């Protein structure tokens, strides 16, 4: 494991924390490959009944690294820089999304601060999302000159409908946690200092349920929203 993540196992509850606060937990190819290895560890060791994913500092994840494209006014040049810096990243995020969405353990996203682009895409894979009341979600890809596509885009559109989906992914609208709660994309909104206690409280409720029945029901629901395996 690298310093990009913190991993903790507390009995049947595992917690993965993005640990790049100085970069707002932005995603690179290497970072997401490491995250994928951690997800495979959770999947293959069969110790975990609930997985909690969160971020350190002021962001859950600010998504792809856009630092090289900042300040570039030409749209085509900005798109070229963004695509080159993040080559292969969308496919890795899609693959990780697919793996997380199909885990047999229950998953909770504890979203603090910004969940941007790939950060929001990852949050869509969780079974439950608890957000701090200062959390903010948006998809900036189209403004950067690249499409927001793949499995996460399809799932978001399926959950909110085509008009809201286009508002989020084409107009790149910013959403506060309370707005997404009203839209049914967040289960609970809490004060920032209550975020991890709320996630652990939910984890304890999930652990108390009959495991096989809960897992089977989860997969029935996700069969509609997640669809066939794409990766």
C-alpha positions as CSV (number, residue, x, y, z in Angstrom):
1,X,0.0,0.0,0.0
2,X,1.1,3.6,-0.7
3,X,0.6,6.7,1.3
4,X,-2.2,7.7,-1.1
5,X,-4.6,5.6,1.0
6,X,-5.3,4.6,4.5
7,X,-6.8,1.2,5.1
8,X,-8.3,0.1,8.4
9,X,-10.0,-3.2,9.3
10,X,-12.2,-3.2,12.4
11,X,-13.8,-6.6,12.6
12,X,-16.3,-6.8,9.7
13,X,-16.0,-3.1,8.8
14,X,-13.2,-2.0,6.4
15,X,-12.5,1.7,5.8
16,X,-10.6,3.0,2.8
17,X,-9.6,6.7,3.0
18,X,-8.2,8.7,0.1
19,X,-5.1,10.3,1.6
20,X,-4.0,13.0,-0.7
21,X,-5.5,16.1,1.0
22,X,-2.9,18.5,-0.4
23,X,-4.3,17.5,-3.9
24,X,-7.9,17.3,-2.8
25,X,-7.6,13.5,-3.3
26,X,-7.5,13.9,-7.0
27,X,-7.3,10.7,-9.1
28,X,-4.4,9.6,-11.3
29,X,-3.9,6.4,-13.1
30,X,-1.6,5.1,-10.4
31,X,-3.9,6.2,-7.6
32,X,-6.9,4.4,-9.0
33,X,-4.9,1.3,-9.7
34,X,-3.9,1.2,-6.1
35,X,-7.6,1.8,-5.1
36,X,-8.5,-1.1,-7.4
37,X,-6.0,-3.4,-5.6
38,X,-7.5,-2.4,-2.2
39,X,-11.0,-3.2,-3.5
40,X,-9.8,-6.6,-4.7
41,X,-8.3,-7.2,-1.3
42,X,-11.7,-6.5,0.3
43,X,-13.5,-8.7,-2.2
44,X,-11.0,-11.7,-2.0
45,X,-10.3,-11.9,1.7
46,X,-14.0,-12.3,2.6
47,X,-13.5,-10.6,6.0
48,X,-15.6,-7.5,5.3
49,X,-19.3,-7.2,5.6
50,X,-19.4,-3.4,5.2
51,X,-16.9,-1.2,3.4
52,X,-16.7,2.6,4.1
53,X,-14.9,4.9,1.6
54,X,-14.1,8.5,2.5
55,X,-11.6,11.2,1.9
56,X,-9.1,13.1,4.1
57,X,-9.0,16.8,4.3
58,X,-11.5,19.0,2.5
59,X,-12.5,16.7,-0.4
60,X,-13.9,13.2,-0.9
61,X,-12.1,13.3,-4.3
62,X,-11.7,16.2,-6.8
63,X,-11.6,13.7,-9.6
64,X,-9.1,13.7,-12.4
65,X,-6.0,15.9,-12.2
66,X,-6.9,19.1,-14.1
67,X,-3.9,21.2,-12.9
68,X,-2.2,21.2,-16.3
69,X,-5.3,22.6,-18.0
70,X,-6.0,25.4,-15.5
71,X,-5.7,28.8,-17.1
72,X,-5.7,27.5,-20.7
73,X,-8.3,29.5,-22.5
74,X,-8.3,27.6,-25.8
75,X,-10.9,24.8,-25.5
76,X,-9.2,22.4,-27.9
77,X,-5.8,22.8,-26.2
78,X,-7.4,22.4,-22.8
79,X,-9.1,19.2,-23.8
80,X,-5.8,17.9,-25.3
81,X,-3.9,18.6,-22.1
82,X,-6.6,17.1,-19.9
83,X,-6.8,14.0,-22.1
84,X,-3.0,13.5,-22.2
85,X,-2.6,13.9,-18.4
86,X,-5.4,11.5,-17.7
87,X,-4.8,8.9,-20.4
88,X,-6.5,5.7,-19.5
89,X,-8.0,7.0,-16.3
90,X,-11.7,7.0,-17.4
91,X,-11.5,3.3,-18.2
92,X,-9.9,2.5,-14.9
93,X,-12.5,4.5,-13.0
94,X,-15.2,2.6,-15.0
95,X,-13.7,-0.7,-14.1
96,X,-13.4,0.2,-10.4
97,X,-17.0,1.4,-10.5
98,X,-18.1,-1.9,-11.9
99,X,-16.1,-3.9,-9.2
100,X,-17.4,-1.8,-6.3
101,X,-21.0,-1.9,-7.5
102,X,-20.8,-5.7,-7.6
103,X,-19.2,-6.4,-4.2
104,X,-21.0,-8.8,-2.0
105,X,-20.3,-6.7,1.1
106,X,-22.4,-3.6,1.7
107,X,-20.7,-0.3,0.7
108,X,-21.0,3.2,2.2
109,X,-19.7,6.4,0.7
110,X,-19.0,9.0,3.4
111,X,-18.6,12.0,1.2
112,X,-16.9,15.1,2.7
113,X,-16.3,18.3,0.7
114,X,-15.9,18.0,-3.1
115,X,-17.0,14.9,-5.1
116,X,-16.0,16.0,-8.6
117,X,-16.0,14.1,-11.9
118,X,-14.6,10.7,-11.1
119,X,-15.2,11.4,-7.4
120,X,-18.9,11.6,-8.0
121,X,-18.7,8.7,-10.4
122,X,-17.2,6.6,-7.7
123,X,-19.9,7.7,-5.2
124,X,-22.6,6.4,-7.6
125,X,-21.2,2.9,-7.1
126,X,-21.9,2.7,-3.4
127,X,-25.0,1.1,-1.8
128,X,-25.5,4.0,0.5
129,X,-24.2,7.6,0.5
130,X,-23.9,9.8,3.6
131,X,-22.8,13.3,2.8
132,X,-21.5,16.2,4.9
133,X,-23.8,19.2,4.6
134,X,-20.9,21.2,3.0
135,X,-20.3,18.5,0.3
136,X,-20.6,19.6,-3.3
137,X,-21.0,17.4,-6.4
138,X,-20.5,18.1,-10.1
139,X,-19.1,16.8,-13.3
140,X,-16.8,19.2,-15.1
141,X,-15.7,17.1,-18.1
142,X,-17.7,18.8,-20.8
143,X,-16.5,22.2,-19.7
144,X,-13.0,20.8,-20.0
145,X,-13.7,19.6,-23.6
146,X,-14.0,15.9,-23.0
147,X,-17.1,13.7,-22.7
148,X,-18.3,12.3,-19.4
149,X,-19.1,8.8,-20.6
150,X,-19.1,5.1,-19.7
151,X,-20.9,3.2,-17.0
152,X,-21.1,5.9,-14.3
153,X,-22.7,8.3,-16.8
154,X,-25.3,5.6,-17.7
155,X,-26.1,4.9,-14.1
156,X,-26.5,8.6,-13.2
157,X,-28.9,9.1,-16.1
158,X,-30.8,6.0,-15.1
159,X,-31.3,7.3,-11.6
160,X,-32.2,10.9,-12.3
161,X,-33.7,10.6,-15.8
162,X,-32.5,12.1,-19.1
163,X,-33.3,15.7,-18.4
164,X,-31.6,15.9,-15.0
165,X,-28.8,13.7,-16.3
166,X,-28.1,16.2,-19.1
167,X,-28.3,19.1,-16.7
168,X,-25.6,17.4,-14.5
169,X,-23.4,16.0,-17.2
170,X,-23.7,18.6,-20.1
171,X,-24.4,21.8,-18.2
172,X,-22.0,20.7,-15.5
173,X,-24.3,22.0,-12.7
174,X,-23.0,22.0,-9.2
175,X,-25.2,20.3,-6.6
176,X,-25.2,20.7,-2.8
177,X,-25.7,17.6,-0.6
178,X,-29.2,18.7,0.3
179,X,-30.2,18.9,-3.3
180,X,-29.0,15.4,-4.0
181,X,-30.8,14.2,-0.9
182,X,-34.1,15.7,-2.3
183,X,-33.3,13.9,-5.7
184,X,-32.8,10.6,-3.9
185,X,-29.0,10.4,-4.7
186,X,-27.9,10.8,-1.0
187,X,-29.3,8.8,1.9
188,X,-28.5,11.2,4.7
189,X,-26.9,14.7,5.2
190,X,-25.1,15.4,8.4
191,X,-22.7,17.9,9.9
192,X,-19.1,17.3,8.9
193,X,-18.1,16.2,12.4
194,X,-20.9,13.6,12.4
195,X,-20.0,12.1,9.0
196,X,-17.9,9.1,10.1
197,X,-20.0,8.3,13.2
198,X,-23.1,8.3,11.0
199,X,-21.4,6.0,8.5
200,X,-20.3,3.6,11.3
201,X,-23.9,3.7,12.8
202,X,-25.2,2.6,9.4
203,X,-22.6,-0.1,9.1
204,X,-23.6,-1.5,12.5
205,X,-27.2,-1.7,11.3
206,X,-26.2,-3.5,8.1
207,X,-24.0,-6.0,10.0
208,X,-27.0,-6.9,12.2
209,X,-29.1,-8.0,9.2
210,X,-29.1,-11.5,7.8
211,X,-26.2,-11.4,5.5
212,X,-27.4,-13.6,2.6
213,X,-30.8,-12.0,2.4
214,X,-29.3,-8.5,2.4
215,X,-26.7,-9.3,-0.2
216,X,-29.3,-11.0,-2.5
217,X,-31.6,-8.1,-2.2
218,X,-28.8,-5.7,-3.0
219,X,-28.0,-7.5,-6.2
220,X,-31.6,-7.6,-7.3
221,X,-31.9,-3.8,-7.0
222,X,-28.5,-3.2,-8.6
223,X,-29.5,-5.5,-11.5
224,X,-31.7,-2.7,-12.7
225,X,-29.5,0.3,-12.0
226,X,-26.0,-1.2,-12.7
227,X,-26.9,-3.4,-15.6
228,X,-24.6,-6.0,-17.3
229,X,-20.9,-6.0,-16.5
230,X,-19.0,-3.7,-18.9
231,X,-15.4,-4.4,-17.9
